[in-house]
Amino acid sequence: MDSPDTPQIYLSTPPVIELEAFGATLARVMDSCEIACVRLALTSRDEDRVARAADGLREITHARDVALVIDDHVVLAERLGLDGVHLTDAARSVRAARKALGPDAIVGSFCAASRHDGLTAGEAGADYVSFGPVGATALGDGTIADRDLFGWWSEMIEVPVVAEGGLSVEVLRDLAPVTDFFGIGEEIWSADDPVAALATLRRAIDQTV
């Protein structure tokens, strides 16, 4: 069992999935390691396709007593009985999402590397704030959420914080003392064996804290 100071694993799906194959892989990964939350992070704008994926993954996650949240789709989260939303527009939608979904839903906010956006999201009712990327990645404009941001946040702010994007063993070791969750996605899904890839990252976390 993780100690209270050990960052937990927050999984994000790939942007495109084949539901049956990915569902089987996700189940194996979840059975191999304690997972705090799963985020459905599809790029598709086809609501029927997203809804089918959400239905399929909800069965897998809820069978393991793990929350499933979805990127941005507040209406789908409510309609499909998901546990909440992960908002990708910094703090702008937090208050509206909280009002729509109620006090018990999870509302998370991705705030890139902006301390100001993170504070605004927390004040608006976010359950967690996510900063990233924290390492080299082709996404974004090249701005990195650095260790100083996480160190300040973990010392000064009570809202849990997620580190995501460009995670490596070295980055995990550096940030493990100052983050609550690691948002892991392509780091394992792009590997030949996602279970083994996650185990490697998990060991790096456990050896640090």
BALO-858144 format. One record per residue: residue number from 0; residue in one letter; x, y, z of N, C-alpha, C in turn. Coordinates in steps of 0.02 Angstrom, whole numbers. Layout:
// residues N
+-----+------+--------+--------+--------+--------+--------+--------+--------+--------+--------+
: pos : code :    nxx :    nyy :    nzz :   caxx :   cayy :   cazz :    cxx :    cyy :    czz :
+-----+------+--------+--------+--------+--------+--------+--------+--------+--------+--------+
: NUM :    A :      X :      Y :      Z :      X :      Y :      Z :      X :      Y :      Z :
...
+-----+------+--------+--------+--------+--------+--------+--------+--------+--------+--------+
This chain:
// residues 209
+-----+------+--------+--------+--------+--------+--------+--------+--------+--------+--------+
: pos : code :    nxx :    nyy :    nzz :   caxx :   cayy :   cazz :    cxx :    cyy :    czz :
+-----+------+--------+--------+--------+--------+--------+--------+--------+--------+--------+
:   0 :    M :     43 :    -60 :      0 :      0 :      0 :      0 :     44 :     62 :      0 :
:   1 :    D :     26 :    113 :    -39 :     64 :    175 :    -41 :     62 :    210 :     26 :
:   2 :    S :    118 :    243 :     43 :    117 :    286 :    102 :     82 :    350 :     84 :
:   3 :    P :     61 :    389 :    135 :     24 :    451 :    120 :     64 :    500 :     77 :
:   4 :    D :    130 :    495 :     79 :    172 :    542 :     42 :    192 :    517 :    -27 :
:   5 :    T :    171 :    458 :    -46 :    189 :    430 :   -110 :    140 :    453 :   -164 :
:   6 :    P :    164 :    484 :   -218 :    118 :    504 :   -271 :     79 :    444 :   -299 :
:   7 :    Q :     16 :    456 :   -315 :    -26 :    404 :   -344 :    -26 :    408 :   -420 :
:   8 :    I :    -47 :    354 :   -452 :    -48 :    351 :   -525 :   -117 :    370 :   -551 :
:   9 :    Y :   -117 :    415 :   -598 :   -178 :    440 :   -631 :   -168 :    424 :   -705 :
:  10 :    L :   -207 :    379 :   -732 :   -198 :    357 :   -801 :   -241 :    397 :   -850 :
:  11 :    S :   -212 :    415 :   -906 :   -249 :    445 :   -961 :   -248 :    398 :  -1021 :
:  12 :    T :   -304 :    392 :  -1054 :   -306 :    348 :  -1113 :   -269 :    380 :  -1171 :
:  13 :    P :   -251 :    341 :  -1221 :   -225 :    370 :  -1283 :   -280 :    413 :  -1316 :
:  14 :    P :   -261 :    457 :  -1362 :   -310 :    500 :  -1395 :   -357 :    463 :  -1442 :
:  15 :    V :   -335 :    405 :  -1466 :   -375 :    362 :  -1510 :   -369 :    290 :  -1484 :
:  16 :    I :   -425 :    256 :  -1476 :   -422 :    187 :  -1452 :   -468 :    142 :  -1494 :
:  17 :    E :   -449 :     78 :  -1495 :   -494 :     25 :  -1518 :   -521 :     -6 :  -1455 :
:  18 :    L :   -586 :      2 :  -1442 :   -613 :     -8 :  -1376 :   -599 :    -77 :  -1347 :
:  19 :    E :   -612 :   -130 :  -1385 :   -604 :   -197 :  -1357 :   -531 :   -211 :  -1339 :
:  20 :    A :   -486 :   -195 :  -1385 :   -415 :   -209 :  -1372 :   -389 :   -165 :  -1315 :
:  21 :    F :   -406 :   -101 :  -1317 :   -381 :    -58 :  -1264 :   -411 :    -75 :  -1197 :
:  22 :    G :   -475 :    -93 :  -1197 :   -507 :   -112 :  -1134 :   -471 :   -170 :  -1100 :
:  23 :    A :   -451 :   -220 :  -1140 :   -415 :   -277 :  -1113 :   -347 :   -255 :  -1085 :
:  24 :    T :   -314 :   -211 :  -1121 :   -249 :   -186 :  -1097 :   -257 :   -145 :  -1034 :
:  25 :    L :   -307 :   -102 :  -1032 :   -319 :    -62 :   -973 :   -333 :   -106 :   -912 :
:  26 :    A :   -372 :   -158 :   -922 :   -387 :   -203 :   -866 :   -324 :   -235 :   -839 :
:  27 :    R :   -278 :   -256 :   -884 :   -215 :   -286 :   -861 :   -173 :   -235 :   -823 :
:  28 :    V :   -170 :   -175 :   -848 :   -131 :   -123 :   -815 :   -160 :   -108 :   -746 :
:  29 :    M :   -225 :   -102 :   -742 :   -256 :    -86 :   -678 :   -249 :   -142 :   -627 :
:  30 :    D :   -246 :   -203 :   -652 :   -237 :   -261 :   -606 :   -165 :   -268 :   -584 :
:  31 :    S :   -119 :   -232 :   -616 :    -48 :   -240 :   -600 :    -23 :   -188 :   -550 :
:  32 :    C :    -62 :   -135 :   -541 :    -37 :    -78 :   -501 :    -97 :    -39 :   -475 :
:  33 :    E :    -91 :    -10 :   -416 :   -145 :     30 :   -388 :   -153 :     94 :   -428 :
:  34 :    I :   -213 :    106 :   -452 :   -228 :    165 :   -493 :   -279 :    208 :   -457 :
:  35 :    A :   -267 :    274 :   -456 :   -312 :    319 :   -420 :   -371 :    341 :   -462 :
:  36 :    C :   -359 :    350 :   -527 :   -410 :    378 :   -571 :   -391 :    363 :   -643 :
:  37 :    V :   -441 :    358 :   -686 :   -430 :    350 :   -758 :   -466 :    407 :   -794 :
:  38 :    R :   -432 :    436 :   -843 :   -461 :    491 :   -882 :   -470 :    470 :   -954 :
:  39 :    L :   -530 :    476 :   -979 :   -544 :    463 :  -1050 :   -526 :    527 :  -1088 :
:  40 :    A :   -473 :    522 :  -1127 :   -444 :    582 :  -1159 :   -442 :    575 :  -1234 :
:  41 :    L :   -500 :    559 :  -1263 :   -504 :    549 :  -1336 :   -506 :    617 :  -1372 :
:  42 :    T :   -477 :    617 :  -1432 :   -480 :    678 :  -1473 :   -542 :    680 :  -1517 :
:  43 :    S :   -578 :    624 :  -1522 :   -637 :    621 :  -1565 :   -690 :    670 :  -1543 :
:  44 :    R :   -722 :    702 :  -1593 :   -779 :    746 :  -1578 :   -846 :    711 :  -1591 :
:  45 :    D :   -842 :    647 :  -1607 :   -902 :    606 :  -1619 :   -930 :    584 :  -1551 :
:  46 :    E :   -984 :    615 :  -1529 :  -1009 :    601 :  -1461 :  -1030 :    529 :  -1453 :
:  47 :    D :  -1057 :    498 :  -1505 :  -1077 :    427 :  -1500 :  -1016 :    383 :  -1488 :
:  48 :    R :   -963 :    397 :  -1524 :   -902 :    357 :  -1515 :   -873 :    368 :  -1445 :
:  49 :    V :   -871 :    430 :  -1423 :   -845 :    444 :  -1356 :   -889 :    411 :  -1303 :
:  50 :    A :   -955 :    413 :  -1313 :  -1001 :    383 :  -1264 :   -992 :    307 :  -1261 :
:  51 :    R :   -982 :    275 :  -1318 :   -971 :    202 :  -1318 :   -906 :    185 :  -1280 :
:  52 :    A :   -855 :    225 :  -1292 :   -792 :    214 :  -1257 :   -801 :    224 :  -1182 :
:  53 :    A :   -837 :    276 :  -1163 :   -849 :    289 :  -1092 :   -887 :    233 :  -1059 :
:  54 :    D :   -938 :    207 :  -1093 :   -977 :    152 :  -1066 :   -933 :     91 :  -1055 :
:  55 :    G :   -891 :     75 :  -1105 :   -848 :     16 :  -1100 :   -796 :     23 :  -1045 :
:  56 :    L :   -765 :     80 :  -1041 :   -712 :     89 :   -991 :   -741 :     98 :   -921 :
:  57 :    R :   -801 :    125 :   -916 :   -833 :    132 :   -849 :   -842 :     64 :   -816 :
:  58 :    E :   -861 :     14 :   -856 :   -869 :    -54 :   -827 :   -804 :    -79 :   -799 :
:  59 :    I :   -749 :    -66 :   -834 :   -683 :    -90 :   -812 :   -660 :    -53 :   -750 :
:  60 :    T :   -667 :     14 :   -750 :   -641 :     53 :   -694 :   -685 :     44 :   -632 :
:  61 :    H :   -751 :     46 :   -640 :   -794 :     41 :   -581 :   -792 :    -29 :   -551 :
:  62 :    A :   -779 :    -80 :   -591 :   -771 :   -147 :   -564 :   -711 :   -151 :   -517 :
:  63 :    R :   -664 :   -103 :   -525 :   -604 :   -101 :   -483 :   -606 :    -43 :   -434 :
:  64 :    D :   -665 :    -13 :   -428 :   -676 :     42 :   -381 :   -630 :    101 :   -394 :
:  65 :    V :   -621 :    116 :   -459 :   -579 :    172 :   -480 :   -622 :    221 :   -519 :
:  66 :    A :   -613 :    286 :   -506 :   -653 :    338 :   -538 :   -633 :    345 :   -612 :
:  67 :    L :   -683 :    361 :   -653 :   -672 :    376 :   -724 :   -697 :    446 :   -738 :
:  68 :    V :   -652 :    489 :   -762 :   -670 :    557 :   -782 :   -659 :    564 :   -857 :
:  69 :    I :   -686 :    616 :   -886 :   -683 :    626 :   -958 :   -660 :    697 :   -973 :
:  70 :    D :   -621 :    704 :  -1026 :   -599 :    770 :  -1047 :   -659 :    812 :  -1069 :
:  71 :    D :   -671 :    866 :  -1035 :   -712 :    922 :  -1057 :   -787 :    909 :  -1066 :
:  72 :    H :   -809 :    847 :  -1078 :   -879 :    833 :  -1094 :   -922 :    832 :  -1031 :
:  73 :    V :   -940 :    891 :  -1007 :   -980 :    895 :   -946 :  -1047 :    860 :   -955 :
:  74 :    V :  -1080 :    872 :  -1011 :  -1146 :    842 :  -1023 :  -1141 :    766 :  -1026 :
:  75 :    L :  -1090 :    740 :  -1060 :  -1082 :    667 :  -1063 :  -1065 :    638 :   -995 :
:  76 :    A :  -1025 :    672 :   -957 :  -1008 :    647 :   -890 :  -1071 :    637 :   -849 :
:  77 :    E :  -1116 :    685 :   -853 :  -1179 :    680 :   -815 :  -1224 :    626 :   -844 :
:  78 :    R :  -1230 :    624 :   -910 :  -1276 :    577 :   -942 :  -1254 :    505 :   -934 :
:  79 :    L :  -1189 :    493 :   -935 :  -1163 :    424 :   -934 :  -1145 :    399 :   -865 :
:  80 :    G :  -1156 :    440 :   -814 :  -1141 :    418 :   -747 :  -1067 :    412 :   -732 :
:  81 :    L :  -1027 :    456 :   -763 :   -955 :    457 :   -750 :   -942 :    495 :   -685 :
:  82 :    D :   -880 :    492 :   -662 :   -865 :    521 :   -597 :   -846 :    594 :   -600 :
:  83 :    G :   -836 :    620 :   -661 :   -820 :    691 :   -665 :   -788 :    709 :   -730 :
:  84 :    V :   -758 :    769 :   -732 :   -726 :    795 :   -793 :   -657 :    820 :   -778 :
:  85 :    H :   -615 :    818 :   -830 :   -549 :    849 :   -830 :   -553 :    905 :   -881 :
:  86 :    L :   -548 :    967 :   -859 :   -557 :   1024 :   -903 :   -489 :   1047 :   -930 :
:  87 :    T :   -487 :   1060 :   -994 :   -423 :   1076 :  -1026 :   -416 :   1150 :  -1043 :
:  88 :    D :   -461 :   1192 :  -1018 :   -459 :   1264 :  -1033 :   -439 :   1304 :   -972 :
:  89 :    A :   -392 :   1276 :   -934 :   -370 :   1308 :   -872 :   -429 :   1317 :   -825 :
:  90 :    A :   -439 :   1377 :   -798 :   -491 :   1386 :   -746 :   -558 :   1409 :   -773 :
:  91 :    R :   -563 :   1418 :   -839 :   -622 :   1453 :   -865 :   -688 :   1417 :   -854 :
:  92 :    S :   -687 :   1350 :   -855 :   -750 :   1313 :   -852 :   -763 :   1281 :   -784 :
:  93 :    V :   -718 :   1290 :   -737 :   -723 :   1254 :   -674 :   -789 :   1269 :   -637 :
:  94 :    R :   -805 :   1332 :   -630 :   -864 :   1351 :   -591 :   -928 :   1324 :   -623 :
:  95 :    A :   -932 :   1329 :   -690 :   -991 :   1304 :   -726 :   -996 :   1228 :   -721 :
:  96 :    A :   -939 :   1193 :   -726 :   -940 :   1120 :   -721 :   -962 :   1098 :   -651 :
:  97 :    R :   -937 :   1132 :   -601 :   -956 :   1115 :   -532 :  -1031 :   1125 :   -522 :
:  98 :    K :  -1057 :   1180 :   -549 :  -1128 :   1193 :   -542 :  -1170 :   1140 :   -577 :
:  99 :    A :  -1147 :   1118 :   -637 :  -1184 :   1069 :   -676 :  -1182 :   1000 :   -645 :
: 100 :    L :  -1124 :    981 :   -618 :  -1114 :    912 :   -596 :  -1126 :    902 :   -521 :
: 101 :    G :  -1126 :    956 :   -484 :  -1140 :    950 :   -412 :  -1077 :    941 :   -371 :
: 102 :    P :  -1085 :    942 :   -305 :  -1027 :    943 :   -260 :   -989 :    877 :   -256 :
: 103 :    D :  -1020 :    822 :   -276 :   -987 :    757 :   -268 :   -946 :    736 :   -328 :
: 104 :    A :   -955 :    769 :   -385 :   -918 :    751 :   -445 :   -845 :    774 :   -439 :
: 105 :    I :   -801 :    741 :   -476 :   -731 :    762 :   -481 :   -727 :    814 :   -536 :
: 106 :    V :   -698 :    871 :   -520 :   -685 :    923 :   -571 :   -610 :    939 :   -567 :
: 107 :    G :   -574 :    922 :   -620 :   -503 :    936 :   -624 :   -489 :    988 :   -676 :
: 108 :    S :   -433 :   1022 :   -670 :   -416 :   1077 :   -715 :   -344 :   1074 :   -736 :
: 109 :    F :   -332 :   1069 :   -803 :   -265 :   1072 :   -829 :   -245 :   1145 :   -839 :
: 110 :    C :   -190 :   1165 :   -809 :   -170 :   1236 :   -808 :   -101 :   1247 :   -837 :
: 111 :    A :    -77 :   1201 :   -879 :    -12 :   1208 :   -912 :     42 :   1223 :   -859 :
: 112 :    A :     75 :   1280 :   -865 :    127 :   1297 :   -817 :    109 :   1362 :   -780 :
: 113 :    S :     44 :   1377 :   -776 :     22 :   1441 :   -748 :      0 :   1435 :   -676 :
: 114 :    R :     39 :   1464 :   -632 :     21 :   1465 :   -561 :    -44 :   1503 :   -551 :
: 115 :    H :    -52 :   1558 :   -588 :   -112 :   1599 :   -582 :   -174 :   1559 :   -600 :
: 116 :    D :   -171 :   1523 :   -657 :   -229 :   1483 :   -678 :   -244 :   1428 :   -626 :
: 117 :    G :   -191 :   1399 :   -599 :   -201 :   1348 :   -548 :   -237 :   1375 :   -487 :
: 118 :    L :   -215 :   1433 :   -464 :   -247 :   1464 :   -406 :   -320 :   1481 :   -421 :
: 119 :    T :   -332 :   1508 :   -481 :   -400 :   1525 :   -499 :   -444 :   1463 :   -502 :
: 120 :    A :   -418 :   1409 :   -530 :   -456 :   1346 :   -534 :   -472 :   1320 :   -464 :
: 121 :    G :   -423 :   1322 :   -420 :   -435 :   1299 :   -352 :   -488 :   1340 :   -316 :
: 122 :    E :   -485 :   1406 :   -325 :   -534 :   1449 :   -294 :   -604 :   1439 :   -323 :
: 123 :    A :   -607 :   1417 :   -386 :   -672 :   1406 :   -419 :   -702 :   1338 :   -403 :
: 124 :    G :   -665 :   1296 :   -367 :   -693 :   1233 :   -345 :   -663 :   1170 :   -375 :
: 125 :    A :   -605 :   1176 :   -407 :   -573 :   1116 :   -435 :   -550 :   1069 :   -380 :
: 126 :    D :   -558 :   1004 :   -392 :   -535 :    954 :   -344 :   -461 :    940 :   -351 :
: 127 :    Y :   -434 :    953 :   -410 :   -362 :    948 :   -420 :   -343 :    994 :   -478 :
: 128 :    V :   -279 :   1011 :   -479 :   -251 :   1051 :   -534 :   -194 :   1010 :   -564 :
: 129 :    S :   -191 :   1012 :   -631 :   -140 :    975 :   -667 :    -94 :   1024 :   -702 :
: 130 :    F :    -28 :   1015 :   -694 :     21 :   1056 :   -728 :     63 :   1012 :   -775 :
: 131 :    G :     83 :   1041 :   -831 :    125 :   1004 :   -878 :    129 :   1040 :   -945 :
: 132 :    P :    171 :   1015 :   -991 :    212 :    956 :   -981 :    269 :    969 :   -933 :
: 133 :    V :    293 :    915 :   -903 :    348 :    920 :   -855 :    414 :    896 :   -884 :
: 134 :    G :    411 :    871 :   -947 :    471 :    848 :   -981 :    463 :    861 :  -1056 :
: 135 :    A :    513 :    840 :  -1092 :    514 :    852 :  -1164 :    456 :    816 :  -1198 :
: 136 :    T :    418 :    852 :  -1239 :    361 :    824 :  -1275 :    347 :    867 :  -1336 :
: 137 :    A :    316 :    837 :  -1386 :    299 :    874 :  -1446 :    237 :    917 :  -1437 :
: 138 :    L :    202 :    907 :  -1382 :    141 :    945 :  -1369 :    156 :   1014 :  -1340 :
: 139 :    G :    111 :   1060 :  -1350 :    117 :   1126 :  -1320 :    168 :   1170 :  -1355 :
: 140 :    D :    186 :   1225 :  -1322 :    231 :   1274 :  -1353 :    302 :   1269 :  -1328 :
: 141 :    G :    318 :   1215 :  -1293 :    386 :   1206 :  -1267 :    395 :   1229 :  -1196 :
: 142 :    T :    345 :   1262 :  -1167 :    349 :   1284 :  -1097 :    344 :   1224 :  -1051 :
: 143 :    I :    389 :   1219 :  -1003 :    390 :   1163 :   -956 :    365 :   1187 :   -888 :
: 144 :    A :    322 :   1146 :   -857 :    304 :   1157 :   -787 :    360 :   1130 :   -744 :
: 145 :    D :    397 :   1174 :   -712 :    459 :   1153 :   -680 :    449 :   1134 :   -607 :
: 146 :    R :    503 :   1109 :   -578 :    499 :   1084 :   -509 :    481 :   1139 :   -460 :
: 147 :    D :    505 :   1201 :   -474 :    490 :   1256 :   -428 :    415 :   1267 :   -421 :
: 148 :    L :    378 :   1260 :   -477 :    306 :   1268 :   -475 :    274 :   1216 :   -429 :
: 149 :    F :    295 :   1153 :   -438 :    266 :   1100 :   -396 :    287 :   1107 :   -323 :
: 150 :    G :    350 :   1127 :   -313 :    373 :   1136 :   -244 :    334 :   1190 :   -208 :
: 151 :    W :    324 :   1247 :   -242 :    285 :   1301 :   -212 :    214 :   1278 :   -199 :
: 152 :    W :    183 :   1245 :   -249 :    114 :   1224 :   -242 :    105 :   1175 :   -184 :
: 153 :    S :    148 :   1126 :   -180 :    140 :   1075 :   -128 :    151 :   1103 :    -58 :
: 154 :    E :    191 :   1158 :    -54 :    203 :   1189 :     11 :    148 :   1237 :     31 :
: 155 :    M :    119 :   1272 :    -19 :     74 :   1327 :     -4 :      0 :   1312 :    -14 :
: 156 :    I :    -17 :   1264 :    -57 :    -86 :   1255 :    -79 :   -110 :   1185 :    -60 :
: 157 :    E :   -172 :   1181 :    -36 :   -199 :   1116 :    -14 :   -230 :   1076 :    -71 :
: 158 :    V :   -249 :   1109 :   -126 :   -279 :   1073 :   -182 :   -228 :   1024 :   -212 :
: 159 :    P :   -246 :    960 :   -219 :   -199 :    912 :   -247 :   -174 :    931 :   -316 :
: 160 :    V :   -113 :    911 :   -332 :    -82 :    930 :   -395 :    -60 :    867 :   -433 :
: 161 :    V :    -69 :    870 :   -499 :    -50 :    816 :   -545 :      6 :    840 :   -590 :
: 162 :    A :     58 :    800 :   -598 :    112 :    814 :   -645 :    102 :    769 :   -706 :
: 163 :    E :    101 :    798 :   -765 :     90 :    757 :   -825 :    126 :    785 :   -885 :
: 164 :    G :    137 :    741 :   -934 :    166 :    761 :   -998 :    242 :    756 :   -999 :
: 165 :    G :    268 :    710 :  -1039 :    341 :    703 :  -1045 :    374 :    672 :   -985 :
: 166 :    L :    339 :    628 :   -951 :    367 :    596 :   -892 :    421 :    545 :   -912 :
: 167 :    S :    475 :    545 :   -875 :    528 :    496 :   -882 :    547 :    473 :   -812 :
: 168 :    V :    588 :    423 :   -807 :    610 :    400 :   -741 :    644 :    457 :   -704 :
: 169 :    E :    685 :    496 :   -739 :    721 :    551 :   -707 :    673 :    605 :   -682 :
: 170 :    V :    624 :    622 :   -723 :    574 :    672 :   -703 :    532 :    647 :   -644 :
: 171 :    L :    512 :    584 :   -647 :    474 :    556 :   -592 :    512 :    561 :   -526 :
: 172 :    R :    576 :    544 :   -528 :    616 :    547 :   -467 :    622 :    618 :   -441 :
: 173 :    D :    628 :    666 :   -487 :    636 :    735 :   -469 :    572 :    763 :   -437 :
: 174 :    L :    514 :    745 :   -465 :    451 :    775 :   -443 :    415 :    736 :   -389 :
: 175 :    A :    433 :    673 :   -377 :    396 :    632 :   -330 :    387 :    664 :   -261 :
: 176 :    P :    437 :    700 :   -234 :    427 :    730 :   -169 :    379 :    790 :   -168 :
: 177 :    V :    361 :    816 :   -228 :    322 :    879 :   -228 :    258 :    875 :   -270 :
: 178 :    T :    234 :    815 :   -285 :    171 :    809 :   -320 :    128 :    755 :   -288 :
: 179 :    D :     63 :    759 :   -298 :     17 :    710 :   -269 :      1 :    653 :   -317 :
: 180 :    F :      1 :    668 :   -382 :    -16 :    618 :   -433 :     31 :    627 :   -493 :
: 181 :    F :     44 :    572 :   -526 :     76 :    574 :   -592 :     25 :    553 :   -644 :
: 182 :    G :     14 :    597 :   -693 :    -32 :    582 :   -747 :      4 :    546 :   -803 :
: 183 :    I :     -5 :    481 :   -806 :     33 :    439 :   -852 :    -11 :    416 :   -910 :
: 184 :    G :     13 :    423 :   -970 :    -26 :    405 :  -1029 :     18 :    372 :  -1082 :
: 185 :    E :     38 :    413 :  -1131 :     78 :    386 :  -1187 :    143 :    355 :  -1163 :
: 186 :    E :    166 :    376 :  -1104 :    228 :    346 :  -1077 :    223 :    270 :  -1073 :
: 187 :    I :    162 :    244 :  -1061 :    155 :    170 :  -1059 :    119 :    143 :  -1120 :
: 188 :    W :     70 :    180 :  -1147 :     31 :    152 :  -1202 :     73 :    143 :  -1265 :
: 189 :    S :    125 :    183 :  -1273 :    168 :    176 :  -1332 :    220 :    120 :  -1325 :
: 190 :    A :    224 :     91 :  -1265 :    271 :     36 :  -1254 :    243 :    -30 :  -1278 :
: 191 :    D :    288 :    -77 :  -1293 :    266 :   -144 :  -1314 :    227 :   -178 :  -1258 :
: 192 :    D :    248 :   -166 :  -1196 :    215 :   -197 :  -1138 :    198 :   -143 :  -1088 :
: 193 :    P :    137 :   -116 :  -1091 :    118 :    -62 :  -1045 :    123 :    -80 :   -972 :
: 194 :    V :    110 :   -143 :   -955 :    115 :   -165 :   -885 :    187 :   -158 :   -861 :
: 195 :    A :    234 :   -182 :   -901 :    305 :   -177 :   -882 :    328 :   -104 :   -880 :
: 196 :    A :    304 :    -64 :   -928 :    323 :      6 :   -929 :    299 :     42 :   -867 :
: 197 :    L :    237 :     28 :   -846 :    211 :     59 :   -786 :    249 :     36 :   -724 :
: 198 :    A :    267 :    -27 :   -723 :    305 :    -54 :   -666 :    371 :    -18 :   -658 :
: 199 :    T :    404 :     -2 :   -714 :    467 :     34 :   -712 :    458 :    104 :   -682 :
: 200 :    L :    405 :    138 :   -704 :    391 :    205 :   -678 :    372 :    202 :   -603 :
: 201 :    R :    332 :    154 :   -585 :    310 :    146 :   -516 :    371 :    134 :   -470 :
: 202 :    R :    418 :     93 :   -493 :    479 :     81 :   -453 :    518 :    145 :   -442 :
: 203 :    A :    522 :    186 :   -495 :    558 :    249 :   -489 :    526 :    294 :   -436 :
: 204 :    I :    460 :    295 :   -434 :    425 :    335 :   -384 :    439 :    308 :   -314 :
: 205 :    D :    431 :    242 :   -307 :    437 :    211 :   -240 :    507 :    217 :   -212 :
: 206 :    Q :    557 :    218 :   -256 :    627 :    222 :   -233 :    646 :    292 :   -212 :
: 207 :    T :    603 :    341 :   -230 :    619 :    411 :   -216 :    589 :    435 :   -151 :
: 208 :    V :    526 :    417 :   -141 :    490 :    445 :    -83 :    504 :    405 :    -19 :
+-----+------+--------+--------+--------+--------+--------+--------+--------+--------+--------+
